[in-house]
Amino acid sequence: MKKEIVKKKSKKEAEKKPAKKSSKADKELYWVLGVMLGLILIFFASSAIFKSTKSFEYQGLKFTKERFGEIPLFKYFYSTDRTTTPTTGSVIGSKGTSTVTVLLRNDPRKNNIPVDGEIEYLKKGEFIYATLNSTGLLCEYSNVAMASLGAFLNQNGFKVKGASVDEADAEANGLDYITCENKPDRMVLLFQQGEKTSITREGNCYITNVANCEILPAVEKFIVQSVLDAKEG
């Protein structure tokens, strides 16, 4: 009888282990697919599918208002030497000059999310951690926001890695447990719920407080501010 109990317990444990690996794989796949989705959209940005309507300048950046079907988009692009410079606006990655395309769903002129602190990127070759808890991707535009962020960082030669700010969640899903405190020497993008949407820098950590599921406007503000700060630097 005891042997049967041991066997049943072992069978249950064996059934649980693949679930943990599957969950980790699902979250890693989420980031890969997100970046791919963003890059595919950027590819179409240079085709005739996009219909240009008008252009405008925002703090020295020339945007073009376009449409992808019925979706209004705001497009900005810049050339970058990916072999020499360590920050966005002129960034490194693979050899040669390339074009970085920024696509926004929200008009940057109307995006008034406050940013406290200059956005600076560290050297290449190290992951930028995007860390949030297990409920952090439940907003309607979370997938679009993370795809946009991943595509922007990827174009600029950076590698982004998903992580969790919740230690139990990280352990359960085989993710890195990353906070502003335990990775002070790395660039960490921390997303959390807040009473007011804002972006605040603390050392190498950039804390994005998201209220009312404003995850997409917050990410787009971070992207645009990255370019503005790089140009001033």
C-alpha positions in Angstrom: 0.0 0.0 0.0 2.8 2.4 0.9 4.6 1.7 -2.4 1.4 2.6 -4.3 1.2 6.0 -2.4 4.8 6.8 -3.2 4.2 5.9 -6.9 1.2 8.1 -7.1 3.0 11.0 -5.4 5.9 10.6 -7.8 3.5 10.6 -10.7 1.9 13.9 -9.6 5.3 15.5 -9.1 6.3 14.4 -12.6 3.1 15.9 -14.0 3.8 19.3 -12.3 7.3 19.7 -13.6 6.4 20.1 -17.3 3.8 22.7 -16.4 6.6 24.9 -14.8 8.8 24.5 -17.9 5.8 25.2 -20.1 4.9 28.4 -18.2 8.5 29.6 -18.5 8.6 28.8 -22.2 5.2 30.5 -22.7 6.6 33.8 -21.2 9.8 33.6 -23.1 7.8 32.9 -26.3 5.6 36.0 -25.4 8.6 38.3 -25.6 10.0 36.7 -28.8 6.6 36.9 -30.6 6.1 40.4 -29.3 9.4 41.6 -30.8 8.6 39.8 -34.0 5.2 41.4 -34.2 6.7 44.8 -33.7 9.3 44.3 -36.4 6.7 43.0 -38.8 4.6 46.1 -38.3 7.8 48.2 -38.9 8.5 46.4 -42.1 5.0 47.3 -43.4 5.6 50.9 -42.3 7.9 51.3 -45.4 5.3 49.9 -47.8 2.4 51.4 -49.6 0.0 49.8 -47.2 0.5 52.9 -45.0 -1.2 56.0 -46.2 0.5 59.2 -45.2 -1.8 62.1 -44.3 0.4 64.9 -42.8 3.5 65.6 -40.8 4.4 67.7 -37.8 7.3 68.3 -35.4 7.5 67.4 -31.8 10.5 68.7 -29.9 12.6 68.6 -33.0 11.4 65.1 -34.1 9.6 65.0 -37.4 6.6 62.7 -37.2 4.3 61.6 -40.1 0.7 60.8 -39.3 -0.3 57.7 -41.2 -2.9 55.0 -41.4 -2.5 51.3 -41.3 -6.0 50.3 -42.5 -8.3 52.0 -40.0 -5.6 52.4 -37.3 -4.0 55.9 -37.1 -0.2 55.8 -36.4 2.5 58.3 -35.8 5.7 57.4 -37.5 9.2 58.7 -36.8 12.5 57.3 -38.0 16.2 58.0 -37.7 19.4 56.5 -39.1 21.9 55.1 -36.6 25.4 53.8 -36.7 25.0 50.6 -34.7 28.8 50.1 -34.4 29.9 53.1 -32.3 27.5 54.8 -30.0 26.1 53.3 -26.8 22.8 55.2 -26.6 19.6 55.4 -28.6 19.4 58.1 -31.3 22.7 56.7 -32.5 23.1 53.2 -31.2 25.2 50.0 -31.7 24.3 46.4 -32.3 25.1 44.8 -35.6 27.6 46.3 -38.0 26.7 49.2 -40.3 24.2 52.0 -40.5 20.5 51.1 -40.1 17.2 52.8 -39.8 15.2 52.8 -36.6 11.4 53.2 -37.1 9.2 54.3 -34.2 5.5 53.7 -34.6 3.1 55.2 -32.0 -0.6 54.7 -31.5 -0.9 57.9 -29.5 -0.1 61.5 -30.6 3.2 62.4 -28.9 2.0 66.0 -28.6 -0.9 64.9 -26.4 1.0 62.4 -24.3 1.6 64.3 -21.1 2.8 61.4 -18.9 5.5 62.9 -16.7 9.1 61.6 -16.8 11.3 62.2 -13.8 15.0 61.7 -14.7 17.0 61.3 -17.9 16.8 58.0 -19.7 20.3 56.6 -20.3 21.2 53.3 -21.7 24.1 51.2 -20.5 26.6 49.3 -22.6 25.6 46.6 -25.1 26.0 42.9 -24.4 23.9 42.9 -21.3 20.2 42.3 -21.0 17.8 45.1 -20.3 15.3 43.6 -17.9 11.6 44.3 -18.3 10.1 43.2 -15.0 6.5 43.0 -13.9 4.2 40.7 -11.9 2.0 37.9 -13.2 -1.0 40.3 -13.5 0.9 43.0 -15.3 -0.1 41.9 -18.7 -3.8 41.9 -18.3 -4.6 45.3 -19.8 -6.1 45.4 -23.3 -3.0 47.0 -24.9 -0.3 45.2 -22.9 0.7 43.0 -25.8 0.9 45.9 -28.2 2.9 47.9 -25.6 5.4 45.2 -24.9 5.8 44.4 -28.6 6.5 48.1 -29.3 9.1 48.3 -26.5 10.8 45.0 -27.6 11.0 46.1 -31.2 12.4 49.5 -30.3 15.1 48.1 -28.1 15.9 45.4 -30.6 16.3 47.9 -33.5 18.7 49.8 -31.3 20.9 46.7 -30.7 19.7 45.9 -27.2 18.4 42.6 -25.9 15.4 42.6 -23.6 14.6 39.9 -21.2 11.3 39.4 -19.4 11.4 39.0 -15.6 9.1 39.1 -12.6 9.1 41.5 -9.7 7.3 38.9 -7.6 9.8 36.4 -6.1 7.2 33.6 -5.8 5.9 34.1 -9.3 9.5 34.1 -10.6 10.3 30.8 -8.8 7.1 29.2 -9.9 7.6 30.0 -13.6 11.4 29.7 -13.8 11.9 33.4 -14.5 14.6 35.8 -13.2 13.5 37.6 -10.1 14.5 41.2 -10.8 13.8 44.4 -8.9 15.5 47.8 -8.8 17.3 46.7 -5.6 18.8 43.4 -6.6 20.2 44.5 -10.0 21.5 48.1 -9.3 24.2 47.7 -12.0 21.8 46.7 -14.8 19.1 48.6 -16.7 15.8 47.6 -15.3 12.4 48.6 -16.7 9.9 48.0 -13.9 6.2 48.1 -14.6 3.7 48.3 -11.8 0.2 49.5 -11.0 -0.1 53.0 -9.6 -2.5 55.8 -8.8 -1.1 58.0 -11.5 0.7 57.0 -14.7 4.3 58.2 -14.5 7.9 57.3 -15.3 10.6 57.8 -12.6 14.3 57.0 -12.7 16.0 55.6 -9.6 19.6 54.8 -10.5 19.6 52.4 -13.4 16.0 51.5 -12.8 13.1 53.1 -14.6 9.8 52.7 -12.7 6.7 53.0 -14.8 3.5 53.4 -12.7 0.5 52.5 -14.7 -3.0 53.8 -13.8 -6.2 52.9 -15.6 -4.4 50.4 -17.9 -2.4 53.3 -19.6 0.4 50.8 -20.4 0.6 51.7 -24.1 0.8 55.5 -23.6 3.4 55.0 -20.9 5.6 52.7 -23.1 5.3 55.2 -26.0 6.3 58.1 -23.7 9.4 56.1 -22.6 10.4 55.4 -26.2 10.0 59.0 -27.4 11.8 60.4 -24.3 14.6 57.9 -24.9 15.2 59.4 -28.3 14.9 63.0 -27.0 17.4 62.4 -24.2 19.8 60.7 -26.5 19.8 63.6 -28.9 20.5 66.0 -26.0 23.3 63.8 -24.6 
